[in-house]
Amino acid sequence: MSSGSAGHALILRHRARPERRDELVEVWRRHMPDAVQANDGHRAYVICASHADPDVLVVFQHFRDAAAAQEFLGNPAYLAYLEEAGDLLSGPPEVEAVEPLWSKAGGPTR
């Protein structure tokens, strides 16, 4: 069911150290919004606080393609976020690649 126009999407679960999620969100806000807004490779980016786990942030990212996702990993703002967030995280994020099938913003992806 893949097509070149579907793009590339990821769902990430970032686990903060106990009771440090709010600090993690503040670090994210210092580094990421402008970088994401300026990145033509992002079609969508949504950061969410989990209701099920008070230490978890869930992030959905929809990229133009896998190359755009890979390229963003080298973005200076993202690298600064990682450096500052390191002590707030309990480990690396859980990452799941998913296939976008439809988006309100973009309509059908095929």
N, CA, C and O atoms as a GROMACS GRO file, in nm:
protein
  440
    1MET      N    1   0.081  -0.120   0.000
    1MET     CA    2   0.000   0.000   0.000
    1MET      C    3   0.085   0.126   0.000
    1MET      O    4   0.032   0.233   0.028
    2SER      N    5   0.210   0.119  -0.029
    2SER     CA    6   0.296   0.237  -0.026
    2SER      C    7   0.286   0.314  -0.156
    2SER      O    8   0.254   0.260  -0.262
    3SER      N    9   0.314   0.441  -0.144
    3SER     CA   10   0.328   0.525  -0.263
    3SER      C   11   0.426   0.636  -0.230
    3SER      O   12   0.440   0.672  -0.114
    4GLY      N   13   0.493   0.688  -0.328
    4GLY     CA   14   0.591   0.792  -0.306
    4GLY      C   15   0.532   0.918  -0.244
    4GLY      O   16   0.603   0.991  -0.175
    5SER      N   17   0.405   0.945  -0.266
    5SER     CA   18   0.346   1.067  -0.214
    5SER      C   19   0.302   1.054  -0.068
    5SER      O   20   0.270   1.155  -0.005
    6ALA      N   21   0.300   0.934  -0.013
    6ALA     CA   22   0.253   0.915   0.124
    6ALA      C   23   0.347   0.977   0.226
    6ALA      O   24   0.305   1.012   0.336
    7GLY      N   25   0.472   0.992   0.191
    7GLY     CA   26   0.568   1.047   0.284
    7GLY      C   27   0.617   0.941   0.381
    7GLY      O   28   0.608   0.821   0.356
    8HIS      N   29   0.668   0.988   0.492
    8HIS     CA   30   0.729   0.902   0.593
    8HIS      C   31   0.685   0.959   0.728
    8HIS      O   32   0.698   1.079   0.752
    9ALA      N   33   0.634   0.874   0.815
    9ALA     CA   34   0.588   0.923   0.944
    9ALA      C   35   0.643   0.839   1.058
    9ALA      O   36   0.674   0.721   1.042
   10LEU      N   37   0.655   0.903   1.173
   10LEU     CA   38   0.708   0.839   1.292
   10LEU      C   39   0.620   0.874   1.411
   10LEU      O   40   0.568   0.984   1.421
   11ILE      N   41   0.606   0.778   1.500
   11ILE     CA   42   0.546   0.801   1.631
   11ILE      C   43   0.655   0.769   1.732
   11ILE      O   44   0.711   0.660   1.733
   12LEU      N   45   0.685   0.866   1.818
   12LEU     CA   46   0.791   0.850   1.918
   12LEU      C   47   0.731   0.865   2.057
   12LEU      O   48   0.643   0.948   2.080
   13ARG      N   49   0.780   0.784   2.149
   13ARG     CA   50   0.744   0.796   2.290
   13ARG      C   51   0.871   0.830   2.366
   13ARG      O   52   0.963   0.748   2.376
   14HIS      N   53   0.876   0.951   2.421
   14HIS     CA   54   0.989   0.996   2.500
   14HIS      C   55   0.951   0.981   2.648
   14HIS      O   56   0.852   1.039   2.692
   15ARG      N   57   1.029   0.904   2.723
   15ARG     CA   58   1.002   0.887   2.865
   15ARG      C   59   1.098   0.974   2.944
   15ARG      O   60   1.220   0.956   2.941
   16ALA      N   61   1.040   1.070   3.016
   16ALA     CA   62   1.119   1.157   3.103
   16ALA      C   63   1.147   1.082   3.233
   16ALA      O   64   1.076   0.989   3.271
   17ARG      N   65   1.251   1.125   3.300
   17ARG     CA   66   1.274   1.074   3.435
   17ARG      C   67   1.153   1.113   3.519
   17ARG      O   68   1.086   1.211   3.488
   18PRO      N   69   1.124   1.039   3.626
   18PRO     CA   70   1.003   1.067   3.705
   18PRO      C   71   0.990   1.215   3.742
   18PRO      O   72   1.083   1.278   3.794
   19GLU      N   73   0.872   1.267   3.714
   19GLU     CA   74   0.832   1.404   3.746
   19GLU      C   75   0.917   1.511   3.677
   19GLU      O   76   0.928   1.623   3.727
   20ARG      N   77   0.978   1.477   3.563
   20ARG     CA   78   1.062   1.574   3.490
   20ARG      C   79   1.003   1.610   3.353
   20ARG      O   80   1.066   1.682   3.276
   21ARG      N   81   0.883   1.560   3.322
   21ARG     CA   82   0.826   1.582   3.189
   21ARG      C   83   0.807   1.730   3.160
   21ARG      O   84   0.835   1.775   3.049
   22ASP      N   85   0.760   1.808   3.257
   22ASP     CA   86   0.738   1.951   3.233
   22ASP      C   87   0.869   2.020   3.196
   22ASP      O   88   0.871   2.108   3.110
   23GLU      N   89   0.978   1.981   3.260
   23GLU     CA   90   1.109   2.037   3.226
   23GLU      C   91   1.149   1.999   3.083
   23GLU      O   92   1.204   2.080   3.009
   24LEU      N   93   1.119   1.874   3.046
   24LEU     CA   94   1.150   1.828   2.911
   24LEU      C   95   1.072   1.909   2.808
   24LEU      O   96   1.126   1.945   2.704
   25VAL      N   97   0.946   1.937   2.837
   25VAL     CA   98   0.864   2.018   2.746
   25VAL      C   99   0.925   2.158   2.732
   25VAL      O  100   0.928   2.212   2.621
   26GLU      N  101   0.972   2.216   2.840
   26GLU     CA  102   1.033   2.349   2.832
   26GLU      C  103   1.160   2.347   2.747
   26GLU      O  104   1.184   2.440   2.670
   27VAL      N  105   1.241   2.243   2.759
   27VAL     CA  106   1.360   2.231   2.674
   27VAL      C  107   1.316   2.220   2.528
   27VAL      O  108   1.375   2.284   2.441
   28TRP      N  109   1.215   2.139   2.501
   28TRP     CA  110   1.163   2.125   2.365
   28TRP      C  111   1.120   2.262   2.312
   28TRP      O  112   1.152   2.299   2.199
   29ARG      N  113   1.047   2.337   2.394
   29ARG     CA  114   0.997   2.469   2.349
   29ARG      C  115   1.109   2.567   2.320
   29ARG      O  116   1.094   2.654   2.234
   30ARG      N  117   1.221   2.555   2.388
   30ARG     CA  118   1.334   2.645   2.364
   30ARG      C  119   1.401   2.617   2.230
   30ARG      O  120   1.454   2.708   2.166
   31HIS      N  121   1.400   2.492   2.187
   31HIS     CA  122   1.480   2.453   2.070
   31HIS      C  123   1.400   2.415   1.945
   31HIS      O  124   1.445   2.444   1.834
   32MET      N  125   1.287   2.352   1.960
   32MET     CA  126   1.226   2.283   1.848
   32MET      C  127   1.122   2.359   1.765
   32MET      O  128   1.123   2.342   1.643
   33PRO      N  129   1.034   2.439   1.821
   33PRO     CA  130   0.928   2.496   1.736
   33PRO      C  131   0.977   2.570   1.613
   33PRO      O  132   0.927   2.547   1.503
   34ASP      N  133   1.075   2.659   1.629
   34ASP     CA  134   1.124   2.734   1.513
   34ASP      C  135   1.190   2.642   1.411
   34ASP      O  136   1.174   2.660   1.290
   35ALA      N  137   1.265   2.543   1.460
   35ALA     CA  138   1.332   2.449   1.369
   35ALA      C  139   1.231   2.368   1.289
   35ALA      O  140   1.249   2.346   1.169
   36VAL      N  141   1.126   2.324   1.355
   36VAL     CA  142   1.023   2.246   1.285
   36VAL      C  143   0.947   2.334   1.187
   36VAL      O  144   0.923   2.294   1.073
   37GLN      N  145   0.910   2.455   1.230
   37GLN     CA  146   0.837   2.547   1.140
   37GLN      C  147   0.917   2.577   1.014
   37GLN      O  148   0.861   2.588   0.906
   38ALA      N  149   1.047   2.592   1.029
   38ALA     CA  150   1.133   2.629   0.916
   38ALA      C  151   1.171   2.510   0.828
   38ALA      O  152   1.226   2.528   0.720
   39ASN      N  153   1.142   2.389   0.875
   39ASN     CA  154   1.185   2.269   0.803
   39ASN      C  155   1.082   2.230   0.696
   39ASN      O  156   0.972   2.186   0.728
   40ASP      N  157   1.119   2.247   0.570
   40ASP     CA  158   1.029   2.211   0.460
   40ASP      C  159   1.002   2.061   0.453
   40ASP      O  160   0.906   2.019   0.389
   41GLY      N  161   1.085   1.981   0.516
   41GLY     CA  162   1.067   1.836   0.514
   41GLY      C  163   0.955   1.787   0.603
   41GLY      O  164   0.906   1.675   0.585
   42HIS      N  165   0.912   1.868   0.700
   42HIS     CA  166   0.800   1.830   0.787
   42HIS      C  167   0.668   1.867   0.722
   42HIS      O  168   0.646   1.982   0.684
   43ARG      N  169   0.580   1.770   0.711
   43ARG     CA  170   0.442   1.798   0.669
   43ARG      C  171   0.356   1.825   0.792
   43ARG      O  172   0.263   1.906   0.788
   44ALA      N  173   0.388   1.756   0.902
   44ALA     CA  174   0.314   1.774   1.027
   44ALA      C  175   0.404   1.735   1.143
   44ALA      O  176   0.494   1.652   1.129
   45TYR      N  177   0.379   1.796   1.258
   45TYR     CA  178   0.453   1.765   1.380
   45TYR      C  179   0.360   1.795   1.496
   45TYR      O  180   0.311   1.907   1.510
   46VAL      N  181   0.334   1.695   1.579
   46VAL     CA  182   0.245   1.712   1.693
   46VAL      C  183   0.313   1.650   1.815
   46VAL      O  184   0.351   1.534   1.812
   47ILE      N  185   0.328   1.730   1.921
   47ILE     CA  186   0.382   1.680   2.046
   47ILE      C  187   0.267   1.675   2.147
   47ILE      O  188   0.190   1.771   2.159
   48CYS      N  189   0.256   1.564   2.218
   48CYS     CA  190   0.143   1.542   2.309
   48CYS      C  191   0.192   1.492   2.444
   48CYS      O  192   0.289   1.416   2.452
   49ALA      N  193   0.124   1.534   2.550
   49ALA     CA  194   0.148   1.480   2.682
   49ALA      C  195   0.055   1.361   2.701
   49ALA      O  196  -0.066   1.372   2.682
   50SER      N  197   0.110   1.247   2.737
   50SER     CA  198   0.030   1.126   2.758
   50SER      C  199  -0.060   1.143   2.880
   50SER      O  200  -0.017   1.193   2.984
   51HIS      N  201  -0.184   1.102   2.866
   51HIS     CA  202  -0.274   1.096   2.981
   51HIS      C  203  -0.252   0.968   3.060
   51HIS      O  204  -0.277   0.962   3.180
   52ALA      N  205  -0.204   0.865   2.992
   52ALA     CA  206  -0.186   0.734   3.056
   52ALA      C  207  -0.060   0.728   3.143
   52ALA      O  208  -0.055   0.651   3.238
   53ASP      N  209   0.041   0.809   3.109
   53ASP     CA  210   0.167   0.804   3.183
   53ASP      C  211   0.219   0.946   3.200
   53ASP      O  212   0.252   1.010   3.100
   54PRO      N  213   0.227   0.996   3.322
   54PRO     CA  214   0.266   1.136   3.345
   54PRO      C  215   0.412   1.167   3.311
   54PRO      O  216   0.452   1.283   3.318
   55ASP      N  217   0.489   1.067   3.276
   55ASP     CA  218   0.629   1.089   3.241
   55ASP      C  219   0.656   1.079   3.091
   55ASP      O  220   0.771   1.087   3.049
   56VAL      N  221   0.551   1.061   3.010
   56VAL     CA  222   0.570   1.033   2.867
   56VAL      C  223   0.518   1.147   2.780
   56VAL      O  224   0.412   1.204   2.803
   57LEU      N  225   0.599   1.179   2.678
   57LEU     CA  226   0.558   1.264   2.567
   57LEU      C  227   0.546   1.176   2.444
   57LEU      O  228   0.631   1.091   2.419
   58VAL      N  229   0.441   1.195   2.367
   58VAL     CA  230   0.420   1.123   2.242
   58VAL      C  231   0.431   1.225   2.130
   58VAL      O  232   0.368   1.330   2.135
   59VAL      N  233   0.512   1.194   2.029
   59VAL     CA  234   0.535   1.286   1.918
   59VAL      C  235   0.498   1.215   1.787
   59VAL      O  236   0.539   1.102   1.763
   60PHE      N  237   0.421   1.284   1.705
   60PHE     CA  238   0.391   1.237   1.570
   60PHE      C  239   0.459   1.331   1.473
   60PHE      O  240   0.442   1.453   1.480
   61GLN      N  241   0.538   1.275   1.382
   61GLN     CA  242   0.605   1.354   1.279
   61GLN      C  243   0.574   1.294   1.142
   61GLN      O  244   0.592   1.174   1.121
   62HIS      N  245   0.529   1.377   1.052
   62HIS     CA  246   0.504   1.335   0.914
   62HIS      C  247   0.602   1.413   0.827
   62HIS      O  248   0.599   1.536   0.822
   63PHE      N  249   0.687   1.340   0.759
   63PHE     CA  250   0.789   1.400   0.673
   63PHE      C  251   0.755   1.380   0.527
   63PHE      O  252   0.677   1.292   0.491
   64ARG      N  253   0.813   1.463   0.445
   64ARG     CA  254   0.800   1.450   0.299
   64ARG      C  255   0.845   1.311   0.254
   64ARG      O  256   0.780   1.249   0.170
   65ASP      N  257   0.956   1.263   0.309
   65ASP     CA  258   1.009   1.131   0.276
   65ASP      C  259   1.110   1.091   0.384
   65ASP      O  260   1.141   1.170   0.473
   66ALA      N  261   1.160   0.969   0.376
   66ALA     CA  262   1.255   0.919   0.475
   66ALA      C  263   1.385   0.999   0.475
   66ALA      O  264   1.447   1.015   0.580
   67ALA      N  265   1.425   1.049   0.360
   67ALA     CA  266   1.548   1.129   0.353
   67ALA      C  267   1.532   1.259   0.433
   67ALA      O  268   1.626   1.303   0.499
   68ALA      N  269   1.413   1.319   0.428
   68ALA     CA  270   1.389   1.442   0.505
   68ALA      C  271   1.394   1.414   0.655
   68ALA      O  272   1.444   1.496   0.732
   69ALA      N  273   1.343   1.298   0.696
   69ALA     CA  274   1.350   1.260   0.837
   69ALA      C  275   1.494   1.242   0.880
   69ALA      O  276   1.534   1.289   0.987
   70GLN      N  277   1.572   1.175   0.799
   70GLN     CA  278   1.713   1.152   0.830
   70GLN      C  279   1.790   1.285   0.834
   70GLN      O  280   1.874   1.306   0.922
   71GLU      N  281   1.761   1.372   0.741
   71GLU     CA  282   1.829   1.502   0.736
   71GLU      C  283   1.802   1.585   0.862
   71GLU      O  284   1.891   1.653   0.911
   72PHE      N  285   1.679   1.579   0.914
   72PHE     CA  286   1.644   1.658   1.031
   72PHE      C  287   1.724   1.616   1.154
   72PHE      O  288   1.743   1.697   1.245
   73LEU      N  289   1.770   1.493   1.158
   73LEU     CA  290   1.850   1.446   1.272
   73LEU      C  291   1.978   1.527   1.289
   73LEU      O  292   2.036   1.527   1.398
   74GLY      N  293   2.023   1.594   1.185
   74GLY     CA  294   2.143   1.676   1.192
   74GLY      C  295   2.115   1.824   1.214
   74GLY      O  296   2.208   1.904   1.216
   75ASN      N  297   1.989   1.861   1.229
   75ASN     CA  298   1.952   2.001   1.248
   75ASN      C  299   2.016   2.052   1.378
   75ASN      O  300   2.002   1.988   1.482
   76PRO      N  301   2.085   2.167   1.374
   76PRO     CA  302   2.151   2.219   1.495
   76PRO      C  303   2.056   2.237   1.614
   76PRO      O  304   2.096   2.212   1.728
   77ALA      N  305   1.934   2.280   1.590
   77ALA     CA  306   1.839   2.297   1.700
   77ALA      C  307   1.803   2.163   1.761
   77ALA      O  308   1.791   2.151   1.883
   78TYR      N  309   1.786   2.062   1.678
   78TYR     CA  310   1.755   1.928   1.729
   78TYR      C  311   1.873   1.874   1.810
   78TYR      O  312   1.853   1.815   1.916
   79LEU      N  313   1.994   1.895   1.762
   79LEU     CA  314   2.112   1.849   1.835
   79LEU      C  315   2.125   1.922   1.969
   79LEU      O  316   2.164   1.860   2.069
   80ALA      N  317   2.093   2.052   1.973
   80ALA     CA  318   2.096   2.127   2.099
   80ALA      C  319   1.988   2.075   2.194
   80ALA      O  320   2.012   2.063   2.314
   81TYR      N  321   1.870   2.045   2.141
   81TYR     CA  322   1.764   1.987   2.223
   81TYR      C  323   1.810   1.856   2.286
   81TYR      O  324   1.794   1.834   2.406
   82LEU      N  325   1.869   1.768   2.204
   82LEU     CA  326   1.916   1.639   2.256
   82LEU      C  327   2.017   1.657   2.368
   82LEU      O  328   2.013   1.587   2.469
   83GLU      N  329   2.108   1.750   2.349
   83GLU     CA  330   2.212   1.772   2.449
   83GLU      C  331   2.151   1.821   2.581
   83GLU      O  332   2.185   1.771   2.688
   84GLU      N  333   2.062   1.917   2.572
   84GLU     CA  334   2.003   1.971   2.694
   84GLU      C  335   1.902   1.875   2.758
   84GLU      O  336   1.887   1.873   2.880
   85ALA      N  337   1.835   1.795   2.677
   85ALA     CA  338   1.732   1.703   2.729
   85ALA      C  339   1.790   1.575   2.786
   85ALA      O  340   1.720   1.502   2.857
   86GLY      N  341   1.915   1.545   2.756
   86GLY     CA  342   1.973   1.417   2.794
   86GLY      C  343   1.953   1.377   2.938
   86GLY      O  344   1.918   1.262   2.966
   87ASP      N  345   1.974   1.468   3.032
   87ASP     CA  346   1.960   1.436   3.174
   87ASP      C  347   1.815   1.424   3.218
   87ASP      O  348   1.787   1.373   3.327
   88LEU      N  349   1.723   1.469   3.135
   88LEU     CA  350   1.581   1.463   3.170
   88LEU      C  351   1.515   1.334   3.121
   88LEU      O  352   1.407   1.298   3.168
   89LEU      N  353   1.579   1.266   3.028
   89LEU     CA  354   1.523   1.144   2.969
   89LEU      C  355   1.572   1.019   3.041
   89LEU      O  356   1.686   1.013   3.088
   90SER      N  357   1.484   0.920   3.050
   90SER     CA  358   1.524   0.795   3.114
   90SER      C  359   1.592   0.700   3.016
   90SER      O  360   1.642   0.595   3.056
   91GLY      N  361   1.594   0.735   2.888
   91GLY     CA  362   1.657   0.653   2.785
   91GLY      C  363   1.616   0.703   2.648
   91GLY      O  364   1.548   0.804   2.637
   92PRO      N  365   1.658   0.631   2.544
   92PRO     CA  366   1.620   0.673   2.408
   92PRO      C  367   1.470   0.654   2.385
   92PRO      O  368   1.406   0.573   2.452
   93PRO      N  369   1.414   0.729   2.290
   93PRO     CA  370   1.270   0.716   2.265
   93PRO      C  371   1.238   0.582   2.199
   93PRO      O  372   1.321   0.522   2.132
   94GLU      N  373   1.115   0.540   2.220
   94GLU     CA  374   1.060   0.429   2.141
   94GLU      C  375   1.016   0.491   2.009
   94GLU      O  376   0.946   0.593   2.010
   95VAL      N  377   1.056   0.432   1.898
   95VAL     CA  378   1.025   0.489   1.767
   95VAL      C  379   0.952   0.385   1.684
   95VAL      O  380   0.996   0.270   1.672
   96GLU      N  381   0.840   0.426   1.625
   96GLU     CA  382   0.766   0.338   1.534
   96GLU      C  383   0.743   0.413   1.404
   96GLU      O  384   0.685   0.521   1.403
   97ALA      N  385   0.789   0.355   1.295
   97ALA     CA  386   0.760   0.412   1.163
   97ALA      C  387   0.619   0.367   1.124
   97ALA      O  388   0.583   0.251   1.142
   98VAL      N  389   0.541   0.460   1.072
   98VAL     CA  390   0.404   0.431   1.030
   98VAL      C  391   0.381   0.486   0.890
   98VAL      O  392   0.453   0.575   0.845
   99GLU      N  393   0.281   0.432   0.822
   99GLU     CA  394   0.249   0.477   0.687
   99GLU      C  395   0.128   0.570   0.688
   99GLU      O  396   0.018   0.526   0.722
  100PRO      N  397   0.146   0.695   0.654
  100PRO     CA  398   0.032   0.787   0.647
  100PRO      C  399  -0.062   0.746   0.534
  100PRO      O  400  -0.019   0.727   0.420
  101LEU      N  401  -0.189   0.733   0.566
  101LEU     CA  402  -0.288   0.698   0.465
  101LEU      C  403  -0.378   0.815   0.428
  101LEU      O  404  -0.429   0.822   0.317
  102TRP      N  405  -0.397   0.907   0.524
  102TRP     CA  406  -0.482   1.023   0.501
  102TRP      C  407  -0.447   1.130   0.602
  102TRP      O  408  -0.409   1.099   0.715
  103SER      N  409  -0.459   1.256   0.563
  103SER     CA  410  -0.434   1.368   0.652
  103SER      C  411  -0.535   1.478   0.622
  103SER      O  412  -0.560   1.509   0.505
  104LYS      N  413  -0.593   1.536   0.723
  104LYS     CA  414  -0.686   1.646   0.702
  104LYS      C  415  -0.617   1.761   0.629
  104LYS      O  416  -0.674   1.823   0.539
  105ALA      N  417  -0.493   1.789   0.669
  105ALA     CA  418  -0.420   1.900   0.606
  105ALA      C  419  -0.392   1.875   0.460
  105ALA      O  420  -0.399   1.966   0.378
  106GLY      N  421  -0.359   1.751   0.427
  106GLY     CA  422  -0.319   1.722   0.292
  106GLY      C  423  -0.413   1.634   0.214
  106GLY      O  424  -0.390   1.608   0.096
  107GLY      N  425  -0.521   1.587   0.277
  107GLY     CA  426  -0.613   1.497   0.211
  107GLY      C  427  -0.549   1.361   0.190
  107GLY      O  428  -0.455   1.326   0.261
  108PRO      N  429  -0.598   1.284   0.094
  108PRO     CA  430  -0.542   1.150   0.070
  108PRO      C  431  -0.395   1.159   0.037
  108PRO      O  432  -0.351   1.252  -0.031
  109THR      N  433  -0.318   1.062   0.084
  109THR     CA  434  -0.175   1.063   0.058
  109THR      C  435  -0.140   0.978  -0.063
  109THR      O  436  -0.022   0.959  -0.093
  110ARG      N  437  -0.238   0.927  -0.131
  110ARG     CA  438  -0.213   0.846  -0.251
  110ARG      C  439  -0.283   0.910  -0.369
  110ARG      O  440  -0.275   0.858  -0.481
   0.00000   0.00000   0.00000
